[in-house]
Amino acid sequence: MTYGKKLREQIAGPGTTPLIGVYDMYSASIAAKHYDGMFVSGFGFAASYYGLPDIGFIAWPDMVAFVQRLRGAFPHHHLLVDIDDGYVDPEVACHVVEGLERIGASGVILEDQKRPRRCGHADGKQVLPLEEYLDKLEKVLETRQDLVVVARTDATDEHDILHRAERLAATDADVILVDGVRSEEWIRRIRKVVGDKPLLFNQIAGGKSPRLSLTELDELGVDVAIYSTPCLFAAHEAMDSALGELRAADGRLPSVDAAGGVGVKASTTLLERNIARERLDEPEGVGV
């Protein structure tokens, strides 16, 4: 069974499928213990790999190389990859999709933004003319073999949001994403216009969308939820706190709790899982 088919079957099953945003191999190693699906976040990758905001700096070979490393370490996890606008040109988008499917990505998200692009929850987004985006999307759909393709719109005008969602749902895209949805009522409106097509909801801390549980999303008819940055933001907060405490302690490291603290042993144990001959088919924690 292909990775695309596995993800497609997961999405078609009961409940809302969560995919956790990861930004490097270490964050992925932790996420893999708790969930069976990962989202390769453009926000997180731009921040971690380049130290830059998510406004179009990602080079596609860097993203493909990262996904290849992920698939090698996590052969049983879903990997949904953010490819932004397909790196501008339809030809490049198709080339990237071919490469990602060959190395084992489960799916991709292709947006309709035009450059300069923005994070989906930022102000100032601009979208391509609809027909131009649909042409790019159609070429990607013709290129993929079994890869899941999420068609995403970043429209902000209320009429345009619903019009684009309806048009995207009429394509062969597997899933529809309207990014930056601001209320539960808007989720209901979008759910109505996309009909039976699976719907994806993007949650990001401090973003424009409401904070909703998986149970609430399931009740709203949402099939997939991506959590773009929980690992990145948690690491930011924890590192800032730890280094502040280290400075306050005149450089003396804190003691490590032998039972549950993170030190050399816990870190090494985590990473050894990625080269174990017999990897677990399921994550240790609460997944789906």
C-alpha positions in Angstrom: 0.0 0.0 0.0 1.4 3.4 -0.9 1.8 6.2 1.6 -0.8 8.3 -0.2 -3.4 5.5 0.0 -2.6 5.0 3.7 -3.2 8.7 4.4 -6.3 8.8 2.2 -7.8 5.8 4.1 -7.0 7.5 7.4 -8.8 10.7 6.4 -11.8 8.7 5.2 -12.1 7.0 8.5 -14.0 8.2 11.6 -13.0 11.3 13.5 -10.6 14.2 12.6 -7.1 13.1 11.7 -4.4 15.2 13.5 -1.1 15.9 11.8 1.6 17.5 14.0 3.9 20.2 12.6 7.6 19.3 12.8 10.5 21.6 12.0 13.6 19.3 12.3 14.5 15.7 13.0 14.6 16.2 16.7 11.1 17.6 16.9 9.9 14.9 14.6 11.4 12.3 16.9 9.4 13.6 19.8 6.2 14.0 17.7 6.5 10.5 16.4 6.1 9.1 20.0 2.7 10.7 20.4 1.0 10.9 17.0 1.1 8.8 13.8 1.0 11.7 11.4 3.3 14.7 10.8 2.9 17.9 8.9 6.1 19.3 7.4 5.3 23.0 8.2 6.7 25.7 5.9 6.6 28.1 8.9 8.7 25.8 11.0 11.1 24.8 8.3 11.7 28.5 7.3 12.3 29.3 10.9 14.6 26.4 11.8 16.6 25.9 8.5 17.0 29.6 7.5 16.2 31.6 10.6 13.7 33.5 8.4 9.9 34.2 8.5 7.6 32.2 6.3 7.4 34.6 3.4 8.8 32.6 0.5 12.5 31.9 1.3 12.3 28.1 1.2 14.2 26.4 -1.7 12.6 23.3 -2.8 15.7 21.1 -2.8 16.1 21.8 0.9 12.5 20.8 1.6 12.8 17.6 -0.4 16.0 16.6 1.4 14.3 17.2 4.7 11.4 15.0 3.8 13.7 12.3 2.6 15.4 12.2 6.0 12.1 12.1 7.7 10.9 9.2 5.7 14.1 7.3 6.4 13.6 7.7 10.1 9.8 7.3 10.3 8.7 4.7 7.8 5.3 4.2 9.4 4.1 7.8 9.8 2.0 9.9 7.6 4.0 12.9 6.1 2.0 15.8 4.7 4.3 18.4 3.2 3.7 22.1 2.8 5.0 23.1 -0.7 3.7 26.7 -0.5 2.8 27.9 -4.0 4.7 25.0 -5.6 7.8 27.3 -5.7 6.1 29.6 -8.2 6.1 27.8 -11.5 3.7 24.9 -12.4 6.7 23.0 -13.9 8.7 23.3 -10.7 5.6 22.3 -8.6 5.2 19.1 -10.7 8.9 18.3 -10.4 8.8 18.7 -6.7 5.6 16.6 -6.4 7.3 13.8 -8.4 10.3 13.9 -6.2 8.3 13.9 -3.0 6.2 11.0 -4.0 9.3 9.0 -5.1 10.9 9.4 -1.6 7.7 8.5 0.3 5.8 11.7 1.1 2.1 11.0 1.9 0.7 14.2 0.5 1.3 17.9 -0.3 -0.5 21.1 0.3 -0.6 23.5 -2.7 -1.7 27.1 -2.0 -3.1 29.8 -4.3 -1.0 32.7 -3.0 1.1 34.9 -5.2 4.4 36.4 -4.3 5.4 37.8 -1.9 3.6 35.1 0.0 2.7 35.2 3.7 1.9 32.8 6.5 -1.7 31.8 6.1 -2.6 33.5 9.4 -0.8 36.8 8.6 -2.2 40.0 7.1 -1.4 41.2 3.6 -2.0 37.9 1.7 -2.7 38.1 -2.1 -4.1 35.3 -4.2 -3.5 34.3 -7.8 -6.3 34.7 -10.3 -8.4 31.6 -9.8 -8.0 30.1 -13.3 -4.2 30.5 -13.0 -4.2 28.5 -9.7 -6.5 25.9 -11.1 -4.2 25.4 -14.1 -1.3 24.8 -11.7 -3.4 22.5 -9.5 -4.5 20.5 -12.5 -1.0 19.9 -13.7 0.0 18.7 -10.2 -3.0 16.4 -10.0 -2.0 14.9 -13.4 1.6 14.4 -12.2 0.9 12.7 -8.9 0.5 8.9 -8.9 -1.2 8.3 -5.6 0.0 11.2 -3.5 -2.7 13.1 -1.5 -3.1 16.6 -2.8 -4.6 19.3 -0.6 -5.9 22.3 -2.5 -5.6 25.4 -0.4 -7.0 28.9 -0.8 -5.8 32.0 1.1 -8.6 34.2 -0.1 -9.8 36.7 2.5 -12.8 38.3 0.7 -15.9 36.5 2.0 -17.5 35.9 -1.4 -14.2 34.8 -2.9 -13.5 32.4 0.0 -16.7 30.4 -0.7 -16.4 30.7 -4.5 -12.9 29.3 -4.5 -13.7 26.6 -2.0 -16.5 25.4 -4.2 -14.3 25.5 -7.3 -11.5 23.6 -5.6 -13.9 21.0 -4.4 -15.0 20.4 -8.0 -11.4 19.3 -8.9 -9.7 16.0 -8.3 -7.9 17.3 -5.2 -8.3 15.0 -2.3 -8.8 17.6 0.5 -9.7 21.3 0.7 -8.1 23.8 3.0 -9.3 27.4 3.5 -6.6 28.9 5.6 -7.1 31.6 8.3 -10.8 30.6 9.0 -11.9 32.9 11.8 -15.0 31.2 13.3 -16.9 28.0 13.7 -19.7 29.5 11.6 -17.3 30.0 8.7 -16.2 26.4 9.0 -19.9 25.4 8.7 -20.3 27.6 5.6 -17.2 26.2 4.0 -18.2 22.6 4.9 -21.5 23.2 3.1 -20.0 24.5 -0.2 -17.3 21.8 -0.5 -20.0 19.1 -0.3 -18.6 15.6 0.4 -15.0 16.6 -0.2 -12.7 16.1 2.9 -12.0 19.4 4.7 -8.7 20.4 6.5 -8.4 22.9 9.3 -5.1 24.6 10.2 -4.5 25.5 13.8 -1.6 27.7 14.9 -1.1 29.3 18.3 -1.8 33.0 18.2 -3.3 32.7 14.7 -6.6 33.9 13.3 -8.6 30.7 13.7 -10.4 29.5 16.9 -8.8 26.9 19.2 -10.9 23.8 18.7 -10.6 20.2 20.0 -10.6 17.3 17.7 -14.0 16.4 19.0 -15.3 19.8 18.2 -13.7 19.7 14.7 -15.3 16.3 14.1 -18.7 17.7 15.0 -18.1 20.5 12.5 -17.4 18.0 9.8 -13.6 18.6 9.6 -11.7 15.6 8.4 -8.0 16.7 9.0 -6.4 19.1 11.4 -2.9 20.3 11.0 -1.1 21.8 14.0 1.6 23.8 12.3 3.8 25.0 15.1 3.3 23.4 18.6 6.8 21.9 18.6 8.5 25.1 17.3 6.7 27.4 19.8 7.2 24.9 22.7 10.9 24.7 21.9 11.2 28.5 21.7 9.6 29.0 25.1 11.6 26.1 26.8 14.9 27.2 25.4 14.4 30.8 26.3 13.4 29.8 29.8 16.3 27.3 30.2 18.9 29.8 29.0 17.5 32.5 31.2 17.8 30.2 34.2 21.3 29.1 33.2 22.4 32.7 33.1 20.8 33.4 36.5 22.6 30.4 38.0 26.0 31.7 36.9 26.3 29.0 34.3 25.6 26.0 36.6 23.5 23.4 34.8 20.3 22.2 36.6 20.2 18.7 38.0 18.4 16.2 35.9 15.5 14.2 37.4 16.5 10.6 36.9 12.9 9.5 36.5 11.6 11.8 33.9 14.2 14.6 33.2 15.9 15.1 29.9 19.6 14.6 29.8 22.1 12.6 27.8 20.4 9.3 28.5 16.9 10.4 27.6 18.0 12.2 24.5 20.1 9.3 23.2 17.3 6.8 23.9 14.9 9.0 21.8 17.3 9.2 18.9 18.2 5.5 19.0 14.6 4.7 18.0 15.3 6.3 14.6 18.0 3.7 13.8 16.4 0.7 15.5 16.2 -2.4 13.3 12.7 -3.1 14.4 10.7 0.2 14.5 7.3 0.4 16.1 4.4 0.5 13.8 2.5 2.7 16.2 3.5 5.7 18.3 3.9 5.2 22.1 1.5 8.0 23.1 -2.1 9.0 22.3 -2.3 8.9 18.5 -5.0 8.0 16.0 
